[in-house]
Amino acid sequence: MQSPSDHSFAPDTPQAVLSQVFGYSAFRGPQAEIVEQLAAGGDALVLMPTGGGKSLCYQVPAILRHRRGQGVAVVVSPLIALMHDQVGALEEAGVHAAFLNSSLT
């Protein structure tokens, strides 16, 4: 969902991806700092509670790096149901995503 104010962000900024792809107007807690670190090619160890917003911390940088021509992101997760849900939501938002796990033939 986009609003007229979404167009004030360059398309390859964390705020633009957050707004245009996910429909949020602001990052929560330490998300912005984590996203900037990862989007710049850095590393991060992120510990957050369930529902704390970890997914955005790797999804936004992955989209940014792809838009900037810096390749793809590989996310390793032990939760097959979560992979399925997140890939489905990303595809619905127009982001190409896929998963590889033991549920596939």
Secondary structure, DSSP 8 states (H G I E B T S, - for coil): ---GGGGGS-TTSHHHHHHHHH--SS--TTHHHHHHHHHTT--------TTSSHHHHHHHHHHHHHHTT--------S-HHHHHHHHHHHHHTT------STT--
